[in-house]
Amino acid sequence: MRKFAQGLIVGILLTILFLALSGAAQGVQQSITVYFNRINLQVKGRPVMTDNFLYNGITYVPLREVSEMLDKQVFYNSVTATVNITDKLVDSDYVLGDSAVNGVEIGMTKQELIEMHGMPDRVDPSVYGFTWYVYNDDYQSYVQAGVQNDRVVALFSNIGEWQLQDAIGIGTAQGAVNEKLGQPLPTITEGKYVYAVGQSTEYGLYDFSEQLYSYVFFDTHQNQSVTAVLLWSKEIPFKDIYWGSFHDFEVEKWQQAMEQQLFDLSNTIRLRMGYPVMDWDDQAAEAAYLHSCDMSANQFFDHINLKGEGPFDRIKAQGIRYVRAGENLAMGQINSIFAVQGLMNSEGHRKNLLGEYQRLGVGVCFNSGRKQTYYTQNFYTPLTVER
């Protein structure tokens, strides 16, 4: 484990759990001038709290806040980059079974999912052949529902009071999981192919039921207790879960989804463990993205780049002034779900994830030639100057 310090410890992680076929994307920046107004906007007699602004003679108002004040649902689809505003739906009569996580169960239709939880806060692409419907408005009940052909075929969460098969939840000991589900599977046979899953202290692959497989993730710093679960339908070819399906793969959109998911999952862990959540920071995210792509393009994996610059040099170059800062790196994991579990099970990275930071930026970049994914997290607490 490499340590890098400037008032704190910063570590790196090198674990290849799966290989991802991908490529790197380039960023483009453009500056515009806007003027914030002091217009008193009201909707149904209630004031709009977010500032409006003026650009090219047009006053712009916060879409989500105004829509929700009109009792509408706002749904952003990051796959198609579109915003949909719809009426709120009525309550569902769907009855949940013992494989539900935060009110979501594999087998429910997309309509039933939306009737129970509303439109998702974000829609993310995946490499598994389905689309993630992400519900992150309330981190206490955070859940990702994988939707394919208008049906939920997968789900993931790392927070909540759920109990799978009335026995397995956050904090359950691995021994109790093995007693309920049997020993983790070392291999999966599908047709003429045998997939070696491997052994890990951080997770186990289980034959959850006749219809489902599951990855159960464990916290090695808390007595091998459950910290997250990923369930999916056996109707999905295991090769898609094992390798990832990259047909019609849009690298940039998937990359952005992984950045948002790594941010969300870092915050749900903090909330679950009694720490305040962090705010997203664009400047830190830009520094993180550039470093991930630098490592990808120049074939190195380190906090110090080939110019001799460290993480603190890079965030300062983005205009960040801080009282404390840190950086986490990961490489090779197929997605942010596996990346955050690995980071939390590494002592140095865990200290950053649970550190006294207020802001976080995440940058993810891919290398199609070496089939590697690079993740960078830049944490900091801003320096406030009294005037």
N, C-alpha and C positions, 0 to 999 in steps of 0.2 A: 504494500500500500504506500503510495507516494503522498507526502504531506506538503501542503503549500500554505504559508501563513502570512497574514498581515493583521495581527491582532486576533487571529483565529486559525483553526485548522481547516484545510481544504483538501479533500482526497479525490482519487480517481477510481474508477471501476472498469475492469476489462473482463466481461463475460459474454460469450457468444452462446445464446440459448437457441436461436434459430437464425437462418439466413434470409435476408429480404432482398428481393430484386427491385432495384430502384435507380434513381438518378437525381442529380442536384438541380436546383432551380435558382435563378438569379433574381435579386430584388431591384425594384426601380422606385425612386423617390421623386416626388414633385412637391413644391411648396406653393401654397395659396395663402391669401390674406383674408381673414374673416374678422368681423367686428361683433363683439358680444353686446346684446341690448339689455336694457332694464325694463322692457315692456312687461306689464303685469298681465300674464295669460291666465285664464281660468277656464276650466271644463266642468260643466254642471255645478258651477258655483265654488269649485275647489281650485286653489291656485296650483299651477304647474311649477314644481320646485326646481327642475333643471333649467339652466340658462338657455335661452334661445340665441341665435346669432344671425347676422346679416351677411350675405354674400351675393355680389352682383345684383343688388337691389331687391333681393328676395329674403324674407324672414323665414328661417328654418326652426322647427320645433322638434322636441324629442319624440320620435315616433312611438317607441314602446310605452313611455309613460302616458302619453295622451291616449293611445289606444286602450291601455288597461284601465284608464279612468273612464273610458266609455264602455267598460265591461266586455272588451274584446280580448281575444288571445292573439299574441304575436309569436310567430314561428319563423326562425331564420334557418334556411336550408343551406349549409355551407357547401354541399355538393354542387348545387345549381346556382349558388350565390343569389338567392331570391328571398324576399320577405313576404310572408303571407299573414294577413289579418283576417281572423274568422270569428264567428260567434262562439261563445262558450257552449260546450256540449253538456247534455244532461248526465246524471250519475248512471253508472253501469250496474247491471244486476249480476255481473260475473262473480262467481264464487272461487276464491283462490284455494289452491291445494297446498301440499307440504313441500313443494319445490319452489315456492314464490320467494322473491327477494325484493323488499321494499315495494310491494304491491304489483310486481311484474312476474309473470310466469310463462315459461316456454309453452307454446301451443295456443295461447290467446291470439285472436286476430288483431291486426293493426287497428281496426275500428274499436275493438274492446280496450286496447291499450290507451287509445286517445280518449275514449269515453271516461276511463278511470283517472287518467293523469293529465289530460289536456294535450295540446300539441307540444312536442318536445322543445326544449330551449335551444337545442342545436342538433343538426343532423350531420353525422360524420361518415366519410367512407371508411371501409375496412379492407383488409386483404383476405378476408374469409368468405367473400362472395355475398355477404349481406351488408346492410347499412345500419350504423349505430344511431338509434334515437337516444339522445343524451338528455337526461333530466337533472339539471344542476342548479335550479333556482333555489332549492333548499338543500344545502350540503348534508344535512342530517339524514336525508332520505335519498341521497345521490344514487342513481342507477343508470346503466347503459343497457338498452334493449336492442338486440340485433334483429332487424326486420328483413325478411326475404319473402317475396311473393305474397305480400300483405299478411304475413304471419310472423309472430315472434319465434325465432329459432335459436336465440342465444341471449344471455344476460350476464352482466358483471356488476359487482359492487364491492366496496371495501369499508362500508359503514352501515349502521342501522341495527335494528333489534330483531332481525329475521332469524328464524330457526329452521334449517332445512331438515326434513324428515323428523321434525320435533326434537332434534338432537344436536345439530351442527350450526353454530353461529360464530360471530366475532368473539375471540377469546377461548373457544373450545380447544382443548389439548389435542395434539395429533394422535395420541393413543386412543382417544375417544372417537376420533374420525375413523381410524383404522378399524376399530371395533364395530362401527356402524356400517362402513362401506367396504371393508376388506382392505387388504394391502394395496398400495399404489401399483398400477400396472407397469411392468418394465417394457412391454412391447404392445403394439396394436397390429393385428393382422387384417388386411383389407385386400381381398382378392388374392393375387399372387405376391403381394408386397407385404413385408414385415417392417414396421417402423419402430426403431429403438428409441424409446422415450428417455431413457437414462434415469439415474437416481440423483436426487437433489434434496438437501435439507430445507430448501426454500419453498418447494411446492411438490405436489404429488398429483398424478393423473389417476382418476378413479372411474370405475364403472358405476356411475351413480344410480342408474335404473335401466330398465329395458329400453327406454327411449333416449336416455341422456348420458353423456360423458361430462366430467367436471375436472377442472384444475382447482385444487384447493391450495392456497398460498399460506405459508407459515412465517411467523415472526421469530427468527432465531434468537433475538434478544429478549423475548418474553416467553421462554420455556416452550418453544415450538407450538405456539397457539395460533389459531386461525386468524388471518388478517384480511383475507379477501377470497372471493370465489368467482370463477368463470364457468358457466354451464352452457352447453350447446347440444342441439339435437343430433342424434346419430344419423339423421337423414343427410347431414352435411358430410361430404367425403372427408375422411380423416386427413388425407393428403393436403387438403385446403387449410386445415388447422395446423398441420405440421410444417408445411412449407410456406403457406400463404398463396393465395390465388391472385395473380397479377395481370389477368386478362383485362384489357381496356383500362389499365391502371393510370390514373392521373396523379403523378408524383407530387406536384405542388399542393394539391388539395389534401392528399393524405398526410403530407408533411405538416401542414397547418393543423390538421385534426390531431396529430400526435402531440404537437406543441400544446394545444388546448387541453387535451386529456392529461398530459403530464402535469400541467398547472392545476387542473381540477383535483387529480388524485393526490397531489402533494397537500392541497388544502384540506381534503377530507380526512387525511391521516392526521394532520395537525389538529383539526377540530375534534376528532375522536379522542385524541390524547390530551386535550385540554389547552391547546395553544391557539392563539388568534390566527385567523386566516390571513393570507397575504394578498395584496392587490397586484394585478397584472401591470407590468411596466414595459412600454414599447421600447424605450432606450436600452434597457437590459436585454430585452428579447432580440434586438438588432445585434448587440454585441455577442449574444449567445449563438445566433444563427450564423453570423460571419465566422465565428470560431469553429463551429461544427463543419461548415463547408470548407474552411481552410484545412482542417484535419483530413477531411475526405479527399480533397484535391491533391494534397501534398503528402499523403500517406504517413501521418504520424498521429499519436494519441497521447497528448500531454497538455498540462496547463500552460506551459511555455511554448509559444509558437516558434517557427524557424527564424523569426526576426529577434528573438529574445524577449518578446513582450509577454507579460503575465496577465491574469484576469483583471487585475486592478488597473493596469495600463489600458486594457480594452474598454472597460466601462467608463473610465475617465475620458477616453476618446469620444465617447457618445454623449459627453456633457454631464455625466452623473457625478454628484458630490455626495459623499457618504460618511457615516460614522462607523459603520461596519459593513463588511461585504464578504461574500464567499462564492465558490463555484463548485458544481458537481459535473462530472463527465461520465457518460456510459456509452458503450459501443456494442453493436451486434445483436441486440434484442429485437425481436420481430415487431414489437409495438411498445407503447408507453406503459401498458399494464405490467408487462414483464420487467421493463426498465425500472419502474418505481419500486417494485418489490426487491430487486437486487440492490438498489440504492439504500433502501431502508434496512437491509440486512448487512450493510457495511458500516462499521462504526463511524468512520470519518464523514461519510455522506449523510448518515442518520443525524449527526450533530448539526449539519447544515439544514437538513429538511425540518428539524425541530428547533432551529436557532432563533435568536431574537431579531428576526428580519421582518420588515414591513412590506417589501416589494419583491416580486419575482418575475423574471423574463426567461422564456424557454425558446431554444432554437434547435431544430432537428434538420439534418441533412443526410442525403443518401449517396451511395456510390454503387452504380449498377455493375461496374466491372468486377468489383470485389464482393458484391452482394453484402454490403455492410451499412448499418444505420448508425449515425452519430447523434448523440443527445448532449446538449449543454444546458445547464441551469445556472443563471446568475442571480444571486440573492443580494439584497442590500437594504439598509435603513438609511434614509436620506439625511443629509446634514441640513439642519434648520438654522438659519441665521437671524438673530434678533436685530430689528432695526430701531 
